[in-house]
Amino acid sequence: MKYFLSLLIYRTLLFLLLPFLLLILLVRSKNHPEYRQRLLERLGVTPNNLKSNGIIVHAASVGEVIALKSFIEKVLLTFTHLPITVTTFTPTGSAQVKKLFGDRVQHCYLPLDLFWCSALFLKKLKPKAMVFMETELWPNIIAQLADSQCKLMLVNGRLSEKSTNSYQKLTWLIKPTLNHFNNIMAQSSENLNNFITLGADENRCQLSGNLKFDISINQSIIDKVQELRQIVPTNRPVWILASSHQGDEMLALQVYIQLQQEFPNLLLIIAPRHPERFDQIAKLCHEQGLNTLRRSENSKISAEHQVWLLDSLGELMAAYSLSDIVTMGGSFSNIGGHNPLEPALFKKPVIVGTDMKNFTEIQQQMLQVKGIEQLTINNVDQLTLKVKRLLADQTQQKLLGENAYQVVQSNQGASERTLQQLITLLE
């Protein structure tokens, strides 16, 4: 009865917040028009051509889609008789699903976690199983799925100590939600213990490893590398600022200006995390007096170009192959960093800022084997020193890259373990 009342309160609050949730989508659509497109899907009205009685895998945005790629490929090969639907919540995630899987999967947005929205969604799709990722805990739709006897999995489970402390204030809602899952597959022992601390049934929790390690270089990436090689010169050192956020670009540009004194031929590639910031960053580069070329101009980089703005989607991983040094954005403020495993797959040396809380285990493993460089203070001087040392020492570049690559190789296998658990659930 207590949980029923809690869920009722949650549903009522979200219903009252609906106008504000829609307003947020419309505000975001000012710079990113895709947010006001397919609005009916946000309300649970799915495309008519979607088939029911299959498996749904939810990947909120780009990073989650990429991390789940290996697992989804295995699901497609194993459950050939069932429709596989991949849902996202962001337009960039949607674009990534279409890019990676095309028409091999069904796709739509996951609706807002309102009772009538999710009811419409589930009435149409009637899933046999639904897979959520990391900390995607939507109490309403999870409760409805459990009521329909749908099998539920939380994969690549991630729950930091900070999140655990926050969720403990909502145990009346979160604990029952966790225990609706048939299985919680955690990334690490620390995350596993945090789920149990929050009230998850220990018998439903197990360690699977991190899906993000299960990455590989496929033919489409190789083809993209060859395409970019026609644009990016091979006779210049290349430094990439990857998945950058507000403030990251200015820091990198200040560092770049200092580095030019010693490395005048250095090319800086900036790959922003959010497409709506492309124009803003191009303007920032020009304001700093730097000769900047945008990827969208589809021109070859000349000797005069100093910055190449990668204002495109789906090309960053291939661009890593062309770099000498990679700096991960989102690690210089309160974002929590971004995944350093993709450049590691290409054996590239990676530099990160002080904040990598979203990738704690990966970061610790790489630091232990000297497979990554991390700043102790997020300032221009320290980042300049780190980049300068690596540019001047190709032996150290190679050592860092090799060590990071070994971390990737030694941790693969989570996708297969997760697949086997899904097979068991559906037997």
Rosetta blueprint (number, residue, H / E / L):
1 M L
2 K H
3 Y H
4 F H
5 L H
6 S H
7 L H
8 L H
9 I H
10 Y H
11 R H
12 T H
13 L H
14 L H
15 F H
16 L H
17 L H
18 L H
19 P H
20 F H
21 L H
22 L H
23 L H
24 I H
25 L H
26 L H
27 V H
28 R H
29 S L
30 K L
31 N L
32 H L
33 P H
34 E H
35 Y H
36 R H
37 Q L
38 R L
39 L H
40 L H
41 E H
42 R H
43 L L
44 G L
45 V L
46 T L
47 P L
48 N L
49 N L
50 L L
51 K L
52 S L
53 N L
54 G L
55 I E
56 I E
57 V E
58 H E
59 A L
60 A L
61 S L
62 V H
63 G H
64 E H
65 V H
66 I H
67 A H
68 L H
69 K H
70 S H
71 F H
72 I H
73 E H
74 K H
75 V H
76 L H
77 L H
78 T H
79 F L
80 T L
81 H L
82 L L
83 P L
84 I E
85 T E
86 V E
87 T E
88 T E
89 F L
90 T L
91 P H
92 T H
93 G H
94 S H
95 A H
96 Q H
97 V H
98 K H
99 K H
100 L H
101 F H
102 G H
103 D H
104 R H
105 V L
106 Q E
107 H E
108 C E
109 Y E
110 L L
111 P L
112 L L
113 D L
114 L L
115 F H
116 W H
117 C H
118 S H
119 A H
120 L H
121 F H
122 L H
123 K H
124 K H
125 L H
126 K L
127 P L
128 K L
129 A E
130 M E
131 V E
132 F E
133 M E
134 E L
135 T L
136 E L
137 L L
138 W L
139 P H
140 N H
141 I H
142 I H
143 A H
144 Q H
145 L H
146 A H
147 D H
148 S L
149 Q L
150 C L
151 K E
152 L E
153 M E
154 L E
155 V E
156 N E
157 G E
158 R L
159 L L
160 S L
161 E H
162 K H
163 S H
164 T H
165 N H
166 S H
167 Y H
168 Q H
169 K H
170 L H
171 T H
172 W H
173 L H
174 I H
175 K H
176 P H
177 T H
178 L H
179 N L
180 H L
181 F L
182 N L
183 N E
184 I E
185 M E
186 A E
187 Q L
188 S L
189 S H
190 E H
191 N H
192 L H
193 N H
194 N H
195 F H
196 I H
197 T H
198 L L
199 G L
200 A L
201 D L
202 E H
203 N H
204 R H
205 C E
206 Q E
207 L E
208 S L
209 G L
210 N L
211 L H
212 K H
213 F H
214 D L
215 I L
216 S L
217 I L
218 N L
219 Q H
220 S H
221 I H
222 I H
223 D H
224 K H
225 V H
226 Q H
227 E H
228 L H
229 R H
230 Q L
231 I L
232 V L
233 P L
234 T L
235 N L
236 R L
237 P L
238 V E
239 W E
240 I E
241 L E
242 A E
243 S E
244 S E
245 H L
246 Q L
247 G L
248 D H
249 E H
250 M H
251 L H
252 A H
253 L H
254 Q H
255 V H
256 Y H
257 I H
258 Q H
259 L H
260 Q L
261 Q L
262 E L
263 F L
264 P L
265 N L
266 L L
267 L E
268 L E
269 I E
270 I E
271 A E
272 P E
273 R L
274 H L
275 P H
276 E H
277 R H
278 F H
279 D H
280 Q H
281 I H
282 A H
283 K H
284 L H
285 C H
286 H H
287 E H
288 Q L
289 G L
290 L L
291 N L
292 T E
293 L E
294 R E
295 R H
296 S H
297 E H
298 N L
299 S L
300 K L
301 I L
302 S L
303 A L
304 E L
305 H L
306 Q L
307 V E
308 W E
309 L E
310 L L
311 D L
312 S L
313 L L
314 G L
315 E L
316 L H
317 M H
318 A H
319 A H
320 Y H
321 S L
322 L L
323 S L
324 D L
325 I E
326 V E
327 T E
328 M E
329 G L
330 G L
331 S L
332 F L
333 S L
334 N L
335 I L
336 G L
337 G L
338 H L
339 N L
340 P L
341 L H
342 E H
343 P H
344 A H
345 L H
346 F L
347 K L
348 K L
349 P L
350 V E
351 I E
352 V E
353 G L
354 T L
355 D L
356 M L
357 K H
358 N H
359 F H
360 T H
361 E H
362 I H
363 Q H
364 Q H
365 Q H
366 M H
367 L H
368 Q H
369 V L
370 K L
371 G L
372 I L
373 E E
374 Q E
375 L L
376 T L
377 I L
378 N L
379 N L
380 V H
381 D H
382 Q H
383 L H
384 T H
385 L H
386 K H
387 V H
388 K H
389 R H
390 L H
391 L H
392 A H
393 D L
394 Q H
395 T H
396 Q H
397 Q H
398 K H
399 L H
400 L H
401 G H
402 E H
403 N H
404 A H
405 Y H
406 Q H
407 V H
408 V H
409 Q H
410 S H
411 N L
412 Q L
413 G L
414 A H
415 S H
416 E H
417 R H
418 T H
419 L H
420 Q H
421 Q H
422 L H
423 I H
424 T H
425 L H
426 L H
427 E L
